[in-house]
Amino acid sequence: MAYTPQEGGGALFKNDKGDNPARPDYRGDIMLGGVLYEVAGWIKPKPSNPSEKYMSLVAKAKDQAQAKSAPTKQTEPDFDDDMPF
């Protein structure tokens, strides 16, 4: 995104859901404690009154998002050297 948040601030932008209704309605970034977070928001009906709406949010640190999308390196199992065989 072209927007760079300052400490304690951020922004949400309308997201193109395409043909996937599970995608968030809004996406953006927020800077908290020097850590940049990705934020996603979904507009949902309020359970106690479905005619009213609220926004459900999920946030995760950007470095976590990049780590999850990066291919993981397979490591060898950790064998205990004290095994009798």
C-alpha positions, 0 to 999 in steps of 0.5 A: 500500500502507498499509505505509510502509517505513523506511530499509533495510527493506520488506515483501512481501505475498501478491499476488492473481494472479487469472487470470494465472499470470505475476503475481508471488506476492508484491509490496511495497516497500523503502526503500534509500538514500532511494529507494523500490523496488517489489519483486515475487517469484515462488515457483519450483522450484529447478533443481537440486532441483525439490522445493525452492523459492526466491523470484525477486525483481525490484525497480525504483525507484517513480519509474521505474514511474510514468514507464513507466506515464505516457503518453510525449510524442512529440517532433520528430526532432532535425535537423542544421542543417548539412545542405546542403539 
